[in-house]
Amino acid sequence: MSDCVSLQVDQQVAIDEARLIRAARTVLELHAQAGCLGIVIQDSVAVAALNRQHRGSKSPTDVLAFPAASLPEEIAGENHYLGDIVIALDYVTARAAANGTDLGATLCLLVVHATLHLLGYAHGTATEREIMWAAQARALRKLGIDASLVTQYGGGDV
């Protein structure tokens, strides 16, 4: 099993890029899932435009996941493309500071959360949420991040 995780940072900022890639890879490894995905770090204006365009929401958001369409099995190959994750860095930075969470750990949480979405997890119902939160906590533990970060950063929204 192999994977390819790419990271694109559209701003000049000091973030631990390797840590974010490791967060996505951890989720893939825990699910014995091979695949490729992209992580894009942008500003809140760009992410808000994507949120409006693709989700019809005018609300600001910290992270969006865009699952790729499934390819036919005969051409999907081992490293099929799972999709893209887009993070609004300035929004996350402000929210992390307001909630007293470490920015690096918070970014990892968002990558874990969005990677789970790319793998098909959802949290629209209580049952789905319970399953997704358990998978999220398992990945965070493996990364050495306390799962209480979820509540601390997002009040349970992430």
N, C-alpha and C positions, 0 to 999 in steps of 0.2 A: 504494500500500500504506500503510495506517495501522494504528496499534495503540493499545490503551488498557491501561495498566498502573496499577493502583491499589495504594496502600499504606495499611495500617491498623496503627498502633502502639498496642498495648493497655497500654503502660507509659509513664511519663514518663522518657524517656531522650534523650540527645543522640546521635543517629545522623544520618548524611548520607542523608536520604531520597531526594534527587535522584540520588545515586550508585547506590543500589539499583535505582531505576526505570531508570536508564541501563543497568545490568547486564542486566536483563531485555530491554530494547529492543535491546541489542546482539546478543543471541542471536537474537531474532526477525529483525533485519535481516540477519544473516549467513546465515540460512536462508530469506531472502526470504519470510518467513511473517508474515501479518497475523493479528492475534488479540488478545484481551483476556485478562488474567490478574490475579489478586489476590495480593498479598504481605501476609501477616499476621505481625506480630512479637508473640509472646506469651512467657509464662514456661514453664519446663521442666515444671511440673505440668500445665498445659493441654496441652502437646505430648505428654507421656507418656500422658495420657488418650486423646488421638487415636491415638497409636501402638498402644495396647492395643486400642482399639475397632476400628480399621481394618486393622491389620496383625497383631493377636494377639501383639504383642511387649511384654514387660514391661521391656525395656531402654530406658534413656534415649536420646534422639536429638537431633540438632541441627536437622535440617530434614526436612520431609515434603512430598511433592508429591502433589496430588490432581487427576489429569487429569479433565476434564469429559467426560461422555458425548458421543459424536458426534451432531450433529444431522443430520437429513435435509438434503441439499444445497440443496433449494429454500428452506429457512428458515435455513440456517446463515449466509448473508451473508458479507461480506468480513471483518468483525471478529467471528468466532465466538469463543465463550468457551473458552479452552484449559484453565482450571482454576485451582487455588489452591496457593500455597506458604505453608507455616507454619514459622516459625523460632523456636526456643527461645533467646531472647536471653541469659538468664543462663547457660545451658549452653554456648552458643557463646563467651560472654565468658570463662568459666572455662577452657574448652579452649584458646582462643586464647592466653590468658595463660600457661597451662602449657606450651604449645608454642612460645611466643615469636613469635607471628604478630600482625600488625596487625589489629585488630578490624574496621576498615572494609573492608580488602581481603578478610578472611575472610568477612564478610557478603556481599560481592560474589561470591565464589567459590560460596557456598551458593545464591545466587540464580541464578547461571549454571547450576550443576549441576541444580537443581530445574527450571529452565525447560527444559533439555534433556530431562528426564524428561517434562515436559508435551508436548513435541514428539515423544515416542515413543522416545527413547533409553533404553537399559537397559545394565546392566553385570553381568548374571548369568553370562555366559560370557566367556572370554578375548577372543574376537573382538568381542563387543559392547562390552566394556570398552575395548579398543584404539580402536574407532571413537568411543565417547563421550568418552574422554580427549583424543583429537585435537581434537574439536569444542570441548571445554571449554578446551583450551590456546589454540585460535584466538581464542575470545571473551575469555579473560583477557588475551592479548597486545593485542587491540584496546582493552581497557580500561586498558592500561598496568600490568598486574599480572603479575609473574613467575609462570609456571606451576609453579615449584618450590614455591609455596605449598601446592599440593595435598598433596605428600608431607610438607612441614613441619607443616601443620595436622593432617592426618588419617592420616598414615602410608599414604597411597594409598587410604583408604576413601572419600574424597569425590571 
